[in-house]
Amino acid sequence: MPDNLDDFLKDLQDKINKDTVKDYGQKAFDIWTNPSNMRSMENPDGYGRITGPCGDTMEIFLKFEKDTVKKASFQTDGCGPSMICGSLAAELAFGKTTDELKEITNKTILETIGGLPKGDQHCALLAANTLQEAVKNYIKVQNLEGTKNGERKMY
């Protein structure tokens, strides 16, 4: 047993970190401890928000330039695996067209991260579904804007 509270807490955190790496892998641990693109976005071109059956809510924001994602971010009130999957979904969106975005599934996210424990795999589905919701929103907005200008964009 460590001599003081600080040493005890450091040892406890080290054990938690080692157990997390063992259960989730180093890549997932690195994303969990330093998620990229975790923020909201002002005036996104595409936006999706879904609350999964587990109660976690995820939002994905997309900004397009010439029909390609130039910025992507996410937010979640969920657990570590939701954070990991949301971060990966946003990362995977960069540089993609809408057709390429439609190919990103929960399987894509799980393969990119190297898998998750069975009880956490639903987080990849939440992230993929939220990304697809943002893509649908972007397409809908583009079609409405095209209609307003007297033309019809087909996606």
Secondary structure as GFF3:
##gff-version 3
##sequence-region A 1 155
A	DSSP	alpha_helix	5	24	.	.	.	ID=ss1
A	DSSP	alpha_helix	26	33	.	.	.	ID=ss2
A	DSSP	beta_strand	46	51	.	.	.	ID=ss3
A	DSSP	beta_strand	57	65	.	.	.	ID=ss4
A	DSSP	beta_strand	68	76	.	.	.	ID=ss5
A	DSSP	alpha_helix	80	93	.	.	.	ID=ss6
A	DSSP	alpha_helix	98	101	.	.	.	ID=ss7
A	DSSP	alpha_helix	106	113	.	.	.	ID=ss8
A	DSSP	three_ten_helix	118	120	.	.	.	ID=ss9
A	DSSP	alpha_helix	122	148	.	.	.	ID=ss10
###
